[in-house]
Amino acid sequence: MSTPADAQFMEKIVSLCKRRGFIFQSSEIYGGLNGLWDYGPLGVELKRNLKNYWWRVTVHERDDVVGMDGAILTHPEVLKASGHVEGFSDPMIDCRTCKAHLRFDQLIEKKGVKQCPNCGGRDLTDARQFNLMFETHVGAAADESSIAYLRPETAQSIFVQFKNSLEVSRKKLPFGIAQIGKAFRNEINPRNFTFRSREFEQMELEYFCRPEQGTELLEYWKEERLKFYENIGISRANLHLLNVPDEERAFYSKGTYDIEYDFPFGRQELEGVAYRTDYDLSQHQKASGKSLEYFDEETKERFIPHVVEPSAGVDRTLLAMICEAYAEDQAPNDKGEMEGRTFLRFHPRMAPIKCAIFPLLRNKEPLVAKAKQILDLLRPHMFVFYDESGAIGRRYRRQDEIGTPFCITVDFETLGEKQSDLRDTVTLRERDSMKQERVKISDLLELLLLRIA
């Protein structure tokens, strides 16, 4: 249960996300669509940085993982074989008092009686199963033969393309197939900002192995994923590892870890790392009649590989990054008076904008020309921002609030007007400490690339 202080903190996060262009309510001018969100100019950059870094460490920096991008519309037979058509549902309850639709596990209990968490009402309907998949039709006919589904997860397209990916990549076990993509679940009650949404994005890896390797690889990928979160700026102190008990795991799982984060609204799952055995490939082989076996050239064995799956939510991770980065302190304004400062302590590799460039005065042409020269120098290598509007202090505050780690100010020293030995140097300011240093323009690119990495 969140406290009023936690709720207030979450309100600050939501407000900043809208005010600074990270996340907007989808279709807001029409009243919004619950459980759906649009990423604005800064949000899309933050999201791209997160996905690019995941892809880099999961695929590009390894020689045992390949990538794919599966279709969102999914053949119904795929989801029948995987169990989603029959079993992908949540028990749903209606509150007759306030008309809320609730998942059964959202009810609260007082003195042994189930109550609505919204109004406290006890007049509840019986639980009924509600399938979470979005159904649609493919082609001109809208009958049973044309039914398809928006995929509820990205994993199944990897499993059904296992054999094709294996043959074209010429990999040997163990090896993985990675995918980043949208998934859709018709959540009964979306909540907690972007944490639980109806349209979301996943970063999933299916890592195929011999049966005797599964338990060891589960431990390996658990550690790899914890390292990933630390490398994007999430403190290990706010990450928690839940070894999911036998009775709570999927029936086909031989082991599952949940990596959880301390959100303002409570400790919640960021990622699951599951040892799914050979269940998925076996199901699809049985249902399709096509062999999904692996042939080991050395032992001459044929068998269905087992799989370990690290599955992370892009939107959840991005929200955790913003919550982790949010900070407030006191800083002097242009008059030397202390005032409140809000800033986002993103790791530089994750920050939407890496560096902002300011000419001290907008009406001093030599300053503007030099600032734009630096802009052209850095732009091919990182996302930079040019701003010549307002006092320098206010420009710093704007960049602090969106998490820009470095600001460059082109001033009269840059032109050599005060000290000739400072010609072609600039003031480089660091976001968190607000420390400033003089740096040669010729050294800027190498220095910034080093600090961002």
N, C-alpha and C positions, 0 to 999 in steps of 0.2 A: 504494500500500500504506500503510495507516495505521500509525502508530507506537504503542507502548504508552501514551504520553502522550495521543495523540489518542483511543485507545480508552477511557482513563480519563475524559477530558473528556466523551465521548459517554455514558458510564455516568452521569455527574452529570446530564446533560440528561434522560436517560430517567427517572432517579430523581426529579428535581424535577417532571417532567411528571405522574408518578403521584401523588406526595406532595401536590402542590398543586392537583390536579384539572384539569390541562390535557388529558391524554390517558391513556386506560386501554386495556389489552388487551381486545378484544372477547370477550364470553362467558367472562371470566376465571374465574368460580367453577366453570365446567365444564371448565377446563383450557385455555381460550383457543382461538381460531380463527386460524391463522397467516395473516398478511398482511391482517388486518382490525383496525380500531381504532375506539374510541368516544371522542368528545370530551366531556370533563366540563364542569362549570359555568364554569370560566375558559377552557378551550379553545374552547368554542362561542362565547364572546364575542369572543375574539381572531380566530377564523375569520370571524365575522360582520363585524367591523370591517374585515378585509382585503377581503372580498368587496364590502362596501358601498363602500369607497374605490375599488376597481377599477371598480365600476359607475358611480360618480360621475364619475370622470375619463374613462371610456371612452364612457359613454352620456349622462349628464345634462349634462355640461359641453361637449358637442359637439352640433352640429345636423346632422351627417352620419352618425350611427350610431343605429340602433334596436335594441331588444332582442327576444328570444324565449325560450321555455322549451319545449324539445321533449320528447317521450315517451322514456322509457328503453327500453322494449320496442321493438324495431326490426324492420320488415318484412324478411324475408330477401333480397328482391330489391334493396333499397337497398344492403345490404352485399355482394351479389354484384356489383352495378354498380361499387361503390367498390373492389373487389378484396380485401375483407377475408375473404370466405368461402374464396377460393382461396389467398390469399397472406399472411394475417395470422398468421404462425407463427414460432416460434423453433426452431433445431436443439437437440435435447435429448439428453443423455447420462446414463446411469446408472453409478454406481460400484458394482461388484459387492462390493467390500470393506466399505464402510460404508453401502451402500444409498441413498446420497444421489442425488436427482434434480438435475441441473445443466444450465444452459445451456452450450452449447459454448464460448462466449467466457469462461466462468468458469474453465475448465481452466488450470492453470499448466504451464509447460514447463521441464524441467530436462534438460540435455544432450541436447536434441532429442526428448525423450519427454514426451508429455502425461500429466499427473498430476491426481488429485483434489485440490482445494485444501483439503479438510477433513482427509483422512487420509493424503494422499500416495500413495494406491493407484494402480496402473497398470492394474488389471483393469477396463477400461471397455467399455461396450457401444458399438456403432456409433451414429453420430448419426442421429436420426429427427426428422421435422418434427412439431411439436406446436402445434395451433391454439389461440390464446390466448382466443378468444371463449367466453363462457358461453352455452350453448344451452338453450332451454326450449321449452315448448309452450303455445299459446294456444287456449283453448276446451276442450271435453270430450274431443275425440279426441287421442290422443297418437301421431300418425303423422306421416309426412313432410309432409303438407299443413298441419300445424299448427305447424311449426317457426318459432320466432322467436329473436332473440338479445338479450341485454342489450348495449346499445351499448358498443363499445370506445372510442369518442370522441364528443364532442358535435358535431363539425364536420358530419357527414353530415345531421343533421336541419336544419341551417341551409341546406345546399345544396338539399335537396329542397323547402324552403319559400321559396327565393329569390324565385320569381315572385310568390307570395302576399304576401310582405313588401314587395316592390317596389311592387306595385299599391296596397296599403292605405296605405303611408307616403308615396307620391308623391315619392320621392327620385329624384335624378339622380346619375349617376356623377360622381365616385367616392363611394360610400357603403358603410357597413358594417352587419352584423348581429352582435350580441353575445349571448353565452349563458354562464351559469354553471350547471354541473350535474354530476351523478355520471356516471362511466364505470366500466367493469368489464373487467379483463383477468385471465385465469387464469394469473398469473405462475408459472413453473416454480419459482422460488426467491425469494420475497419476502425483502427484507433491508434493513438500515440503518434500523431503526425505521419511521417512516412514509414514508420516501423512496420505496420501491418496494412498493406494496400491490396487493391484488387489487380493492379498491374504493377509488376516489379521486375527487377533484373537480377539474374544469377550469374555467378562465376563458379563453374563446376568442372571438376576433373574426375574422370573415371580411370582409375589406375589398375590395369589388368595384370594378374600374376598367377603363379602356380598356387594350388591350394595350401601347401605348407608354408607359403610366404605371407599369407594374409594377416596373421596376428602381428608379425614383426613390422609389416608395412603400415598397419594401422598406427602403431606407436611412432613410426618414422614421420608419417604425414601429420600427425597431431603436433609434433614438435616443429615441423616446417611451417605450419600454419600459425602457430603462436609467434614464431620469429617474424612472419610477414606482418602481423598487426603491430608489433613493436617497431618495425622498419617504416611504417607509415605514420608513426607518431602517437600510437595508442599505448599508454603506460601499462606495463605488465601488472601493476598493482590494481588496475581496474578491469583486468581480464581474469576470468575464472573458468576452470575446467571441470565440467560435470561428467563423470563416468556414468552414463545412463544405465540404471538398473535393468536386470533381465526382464522384469515384468513390464517395463515401459518402452523397451526397444521394439522395433518392427520384428515380426516373427522370423524373418529370414536373416536378421543381423546377428553376427557372432561377436559384435562389439561396437559401441557407438560412444563417441565423445561429443559433447556440446561445448563449444567455446562461447562463453557468455561475457557480457559487458554490463557495467553498472550505469545504466541510463538514469536520467532523473526520475523516470516513472518505474524504476525497479530493475533488478537484474534480469536480462533477457538474452536469448540466443542470437549470436551473430552468425555462427557457422556450425554445421554438423560434419563430423568426420566419422564415416560409418564403414564397417567391413560387411559388405552386402552378400558375401559368398558368391555362388554361381547362380543365384536365384534369377536375376534378370535375363541373362543370356539363355538360361535353360527354358524360361517361360517363352521367350521369343522363338527359340528353336522349335519348341513343341507346337506353338500356335501357327507358325509360318510354314513349317515343314522344311525349312532351309537349315543346313548345317552351320552352326556357329562355333564349331570346335576349332581348337588350335592344334597344329601338328608340330611337335618338337623334333627338329631335324636330328638332334644329337641322341635322344633317347628313343626316337621312333614312336613316341606315345601320341595318342589323340585324346584330348580332354577339353572340357569347357572351363575356361579360365575363371578364377575368382576375381573380385573387384573391391578395391578400397576407394571410397568416394569422399573427398573433401568438397563440400558444397556451401558456398558463401553467398550472402545477399548483398548486392551492390548498394541498394538504397539504405539498408540497415547499417552497413559499414560506413557509408558516407555520413549518416546521421550521427554515428558514434564519433567519427572524426570531428564533426562540428561541435558536439558536446564536449569532447576532450579538449578542443582548442580554445573554447570560449573562456575569456579572462577579463577581469576588470582591475584597474589600479588607478593611481593618481599620477598626473604628469603636468608639467608647466605649460601654460598656453603662451601665445605670442607676447603677452604682457608680463610673463614671469609668474603668473598666479597659478596655483595648483588647481586642477579640475579633474573630474572623472574621465577615464579613458577606457573604452571597450576595444578589445582586440582579439584576433583569432591566431593562436599559436600553432598554425599548421606547420608540419615538417616542410621545409622548402621544396622537396620533390613533389609534394602534394598540392602546394598552394596554387590557386587558379592563375594568379599573376605573379611572376617571379620577381619583377623589378619595375618600379615606377620611376619616371624621369621627369624632373622639374627644372625649367629655367627659373631663376630667382624672380625675374620680372618679365611679364609677357610683352611689354612694349620696348624692350631692349633687344634689338635685332641680333647683335652678336651672340647674346645669351641663347636666344631661341635657335639660331643657326647651329650653335655648338650642341645644344640639347638634341636637336633632330639628327645631328651627325651620330651621336651616341645611340639614338633610337635605331638608326639604320645599321649600326654595328652589332647591336644585340639581337635585333628582331629575328634574324635567321636561326638563332640558336635557342631562343626561349620566348615565352609569351610576355611581352612588356607593355606598359601603359604610359602614355604621355599626358601630362596635366599641367596647364599653365594658369589655371583659374584659382584665385583666392590666395590668402596668406599661406606661407609655407607650413605653418603649424596646422592649419586646417587641412591642407593637402596630406600631411603626415597622418592625421587622425582618420581621414577617409580610407587611406590605404591600410592602416592598422586594423580597422574594423572589418576589412575583407580578407585580412590575413597575408598581405603582400610582405614577404620577408625583408626586402631591401628597397631603399629609395636613394636615388641619385639626384643631387642638386647641383646645377650648373650656376656658379656665382661669379662675382667679379675677380676672385682669385684665379678662376679658370682662365680668364682673359689676361692674366698677368698684370692687372692694373694696380695691385697693392704690393705684391712680391713677385718678382720675375721668376723665382725658383718654383713658384706654385702654378705657373702657366701650364695649361693642359692637365690639371688635376681637378678632381671633383670631390664633393662631400658624399661619402657613402654611409648611409644610416641603417642600422640594424633594428628590426621591429621590436623584438622582445626587450632588449636592454636599452634601446634608444641611443646607444653609443654611436658616435660619428667619427669617421677617420678620413684623411685625405688619401686619395688613390689616383694614380696616373691613369688617364684614359686608356693608354696602351695596355694597362694591366687588368682592366675591368673584366673583359670577357673570361679570361683564364681564372681569375679570382672568383667570379660569380658561379661559373660552372663547377668549380671545386666545392664551393659552399652549398650549392643546391644539391649536389650528389651526396 
